[in-house]
Amino acid sequence: MSQYNNIVIKNKKASFDYEFVETFVAGIVLTGTEIKSIRLGKASLVDSYCLVINRELWSRNMHIAEYFFGTYNNHEVRKDRKLLLSRKELNKIENLSKNTGFTIVPTKLFINEKGLAKLVIAVAKGKKTYDKRQSLREKDDKRDMDRAFKK
């Protein structure tokens, strides 16, 4: 199973568009072809989000490509997927996300040491455009300092 531990799919756009308030690690309910596609790295978290429906957390718009060797058993590419968290964590997420301006975004998808797919989700607040410019400026400054340090 250790060959799959290096699978990490990140949502880089989320960290640019949102300021993370709190993060949680959730399990995902998947079918056989979905986990096989994830183990091949054929997934994307771009434009995906999470929402609470009937006291359950669901991931929407997460793209998991069809498994190449899957037959008629193949899964839908962009279906809703249930996330597994403790009741205490779900209550905390639900209370945080009820506040105006907060949303739940998936930030990272990975395979743990047991071979299970896990999704790191964050309760986040949207950044304003000036915050995004500040983030870009900090990123450029860090890159310039790294270049100067290497010389």
C-alpha positions, -999 to 999 in steps of 0.1 A, spaced: 0 0 0 29 24 5 31 30 -33 -1 50 -30 9 72 -1 24 98 -25 -10 106 -41 -18 142 -31 -43 162 -51 -45 199 -40 -69 226 -47 -45 255 -52 -73 279 -62 -90 275 -28 -60 289 -9 -59 319 -32 -96 326 -31 -103 318 6 -88 324 40 -90 291 59 -105 294 94 -104 257 105 -96 225 87 -109 189 91 -99 155 76 -129 135 63 -133 101 48 -151 97 15 -177 71 5 -164 58 -29 -171 30 -53 -144 6 -65 -137 24 -98 -135 58 -80 -108 48 -56 -88 31 -84 -89 64 -104 -78 84 -74 -49 60 -68 -39 68 -104 -41 105 -96 -70 111 -119 -90 135 -98 -95 173 -95 -108 195 -67 -111 227 -88 -146 243 -85 -156 218 -59 -174 227 -26 -191 210 3 -225 215 19 -245 201 48 -277 183 38 -298 166 65 -270 168 90 -246 150 66 -217 166 48 -216 161 10 -189 171 -16 -202 185 -48 -186 189 -82 -154 169 -74 -141 154 -106 -129 118 -105 -121 106 -140 -136 73 -152 -114 43 -146 -99 32 -179 -105 -6 -172 -139 -1 -157 -168 -15 -178 -205 -9 -173 -196 -6 -136 -179 28 -141 -189 57 -119 -203 91 -128 -175 117 -131 -191 146 -111 -215 131 -86 -222 141 -50 -200 121 -26 -208 117 11 -180 127 35 -175 109 68 -169 129 100 -177 125 137 -210 141 149 -190 166 169 -170 178 139 -202 179 117 -219 201 143 -189 225 145 -187 227 107 -225 233 104 -224 261 130 -193 278 114 -208 276 79 -241 292 90 -222 325 95 -224 350 65 -195 348 42 -183 313 53 -182 283 30 -168 248 31 -141 240 5 -121 208 -1 -84 217 -1 -65 184 -5 -73 148 -14 -48 121 -4 -44 84 3 -35 76 39 -11 49 52 -40 24 53 -48 30 17 -80 50 23 -89 81 5 -92 112 28 -103 147 20 -90 177 39 -118 203 40 -117 238 54 -143 262 67 -132 293 48 -140 330 44 -138 345 10 -109 369 4 -114 404 -11 -95 414 -42 -70 435 -21 -63 404 1 -56 384 -31 -31 411 -43 -15 410 -8 -11 372 -11 5 375 -46 28 402 -33 39 380 -3 44 351 -27 66 372 -50 86 386 -21 92 350 -8 104 339 -43 127 369 -46 142 362 -11 147 325 -21 165 335 -53 188 360 -35 195 334 -8 206 308 -34 231 331 -51 
